[in-house]
Amino acid sequence: MVDRAAALGAGEQNARATLDNELVAGTTAWRKHQVIFLPAADVYIAAGGVQATMRVLDTVTRAFSAAK
């Protein structure tokens, strides 16, 4: 999951609040805590940069390592 509003500094509702609903809560991924929140600025603003890419990959790696 990437929170575009957070990356752009918008005062809009964040992605976690948007996903806080019955439909999403009923999914297997949400129940098993398998939804990965990626660093938004690294995906939207610094995409393609080596350091940003490494931070995104680190986030994904840690999430997969913590998966049950």
trRosetta pair geometry for C-beta under 8 A, 3 or more apart (Angstrom, degrees):
i j d omega theta_ij theta_ji phi_ij phi_ji
1 15 5.5 152 160 158 119 145
1 19 7.2 -39 -128 -48 155 150
1 35 5.7 26 -18 173 122 101
1 36 6.5 170 16 83 74 47
1 37 5.0 -31 70 -102 103 60
1 38 6.7 178 73 10 43 80
2 7 7.2 5 170 -31 97 134
2 15 7.4 169 102 -71 24 159
2 37 7.8 137 -87 -159 31 56
2 38 5.0 -28 -86 60 81 110
2 40 5.4 126 -169 -112 77 73
2 43 4.8 -91 -126 79 137 158
2 44 6.9 142 168 -42 129 99
3 6 3.9 37 113 16 118 118
3 7 6.6 155 94 -19 67 84
3 14 5.5 -2 -148 -163 136 83
3 15 3.8 -123 -95 -9 89 119
3 16 7.6 -26 -85 -16 130 73
3 37 7.0 15 -22 -158 104 102
3 40 4.6 -68 63 -77 76 139
4 7 5.6 -56 -150 34 35 114
4 8 6.3 14 159 -4 68 111
4 10 7.9 14 119 23 73 128
4 15 7.8 106 15 -64 63 111
4 40 6.7 -168 -84 -155 21 117
4 44 6.1 121 -128 -80 69 147
5 8 6.2 -69 -147 47 28 99
5 10 4.1 -88 -156 65 81 113
5 11 7.8 -88 177 52 114 12
5 12 4.1 -109 -134 61 145 110
5 13 7.2 98 40 69 170 40
5 14 6.3 -139 74 -106 122 51
5 15 7.4 175 32 -41 101 76
6 9 7.6 35 -175 -73 30 30
6 10 7.7 -74 -51 45 22 76
6 14 5.9 46 -55 -126 109 99
6 15 7.2 -71 -6 -4 117 99
6 40 4.6 114 84 41 104 164
6 41 7.7 -90 122 -43 85 78
7 40 3.6 -132 -60 147 95 103
7 41 4.9 168 -134 -79 79 48
7 43 6.8 -88 -94 63 148 86
7 44 3.8 86 152 41 156 139
7 45 5.9 -172 -179 -23 103 99
8 44 6.9 -74 -51 129 80 153
13 17 4.8 -113 -177 87 98 129
13 18 5.7 121 121 -59 115 87
14 17 5.2 94 60 11 73 103
14 18 7.1 -134 104 -7 38 92
15 18 5.4 -55 -147 36 35 115
15 19 6.1 24 159 -12 69 109
15 37 7.0 157 87 -126 134 106
16 19 6.0 -63 -147 43 28 104
16 20 6.4 40 151 -38 63 103
16 37 7.4 -11 -67 -95 96 143
17 20 5.5 -45 -149 16 33 119
18 21 7.9 -42 158 -14 40 112
19 24 4.7 -153 -170 159 78 174
19 30 7.5 -172 166 -108 116 127
19 35 7.4 153 177 171 161 166
20 24 7.4 -67 -76 63 10 131
20 25 7.7 41 -155 -54 43 106
21 24 5.3 84 59 18 79 100
21 25 6.7 -147 95 -8 35 97
22 25 5.5 -59 -139 41 29 114
22 26 6.3 30 161 -24 64 108
23 26 6.1 -63 -158 30 25 110
23 27 7.6 33 147 -33 58 96
24 27 5.9 -43 -164 7 42 115
24 30 5.3 118 155 -65 76 156
25 30 5.7 -122 -121 120 29 145
25 31 7.4 81 178 -67 54 78
26 30 7.5 45 46 56 24 129
26 31 7.7 1 -162 -44 19 113
27 30 4.6 86 65 9 93 103
27 31 6.8 -165 90 -5 47 88
28 31 5.8 -61 -145 41 30 109
28 32 6.0 9 164 -1 68 115
28 34 7.6 -2 123 33 74 132
29 32 6.3 -69 -142 49 23 97
29 34 4.3 -100 -152 74 71 105
29 35 5.4 94 142 -58 106 79
30 33 7.6 26 -178 -77 31 32
30 34 7.6 -81 -49 45 19 74
30 35 5.7 16 -94 -24 62 125
32 67 7.8 36 148 -154 110 85
32 68 6.5 -138 -168 54 95 106
33 68 7.5 67 55 6 106 111
34 63 7.8 105 -150 168 51 108
34 67 6.3 47 -108 -122 92 105
36 59 6.6 125 180 141 113 99
36 60 6.1 55 179 -108 162 63
36 63 4.4 8 -106 -131 113 174
37 59 7.9 -96 87 180 52 133
38 42 7.2 -114 158 69 95 107
38 43 5.4 69 121 -44 128 135
38 56 5.6 23 -158 -135 113 90
38 59 5.7 133 -125 99 62 151
38 60 7.4 3 -98 -57 99 87
39 42 4.1 47 97 16 111 119
39 43 6.7 154 85 -15 60 88
39 52 7.7 -141 91 -155 124 77
39 55 5.5 -28 29 133 151 119
39 56 6.2 -120 40 -83 97 68
39 59 6.1 -171 -15 -45 91 150
40 43 5.9 -65 -149 38 31 105
40 44 5.9 -3 169 7 72 115
41 44 6.4 -69 -131 53 26 90
41 45 4.8 -27 -167 30 70 123
41 46 6.3 41 142 5 79 102
41 52 7.8 -115 114 -128 74 116
42 45 7.4 -31 -71 53 13 81
42 46 5.2 -44 -131 61 47 109
42 47 7.2 101 151 -74 49 56
42 49 7.9 -110 -150 57 76 106
42 52 3.8 173 -152 -159 87 91
42 53 7.6 -178 174 -54 109 27
42 55 5.0 -128 -108 79 161 123
42 56 5.2 -168 121 -53 130 96
43 47 5.7 30 -175 -79 33 103
43 52 7.7 -175 -53 168 31 114
43 56 6.2 108 -72 -99 84 132
44 47 6.5 10 -105 -30 4 112
45 52 8.0 -151 81 -119 72 150
46 49 4.5 -50 172 22 94 131
46 51 7.4 -45 156 78 140 88
46 52 3.6 175 112 -69 114 151
47 52 6.4 -115 -86 119 25 142
47 53 7.8 79 -154 -71 47 81
48 52 7.4 24 49 67 36 126
48 53 7.1 11 -146 -52 7 113
49 52 4.2 76 67 15 101 110
49 53 6.5 -171 84 -11 48 87
50 53 5.8 -59 -147 37 26 110
50 54 6.3 26 156 -19 63 107
51 54 5.7 -54 -147 36 31 112
51 55 6.5 33 154 -19 64 103
52 55 5.8 -53 -151 34 33 111
52 56 6.5 31 152 -17 65 105
53 56 5.7 -54 -149 37 33 111
53 57 6.2 31 154 -16 66 108
54 57 5.7 -54 -143 41 32 111
54 58 6.1 38 154 -24 64 106
55 58 5.6 -51 -146 34 30 115
55 59 6.5 35 153 -22 62 102
56 59 5.7 -52 -153 32 32 113
56 60 6.6 27 151 -14 65 105
57 60 5.7 -55 -147 39 34 110
57 61 6.0 37 153 -22 67 108
58 61 5.6 -53 -143 37 30 113
58 62 6.3 29 158 -17 65 105
59 62 6.1 -56 -147 37 26 107
59 63 6.4 26 154 -19 62 109
60 63 5.7 -57 -148 37 30 112
60 64 6.3 25 157 -15 66 107
61 64 6.0 -58 -147 39 28 106
61 65 6.2 28 155 -19 64 110
62 65 5.6 -56 -144 38 31 113
62 66 6.2 23 158 -14 65 111
63 66 6.0 -63 -146 42 27 105
63 67 6.8 51 149 -50 61 91
64 67 5.5 -27 -154 -8 38 120
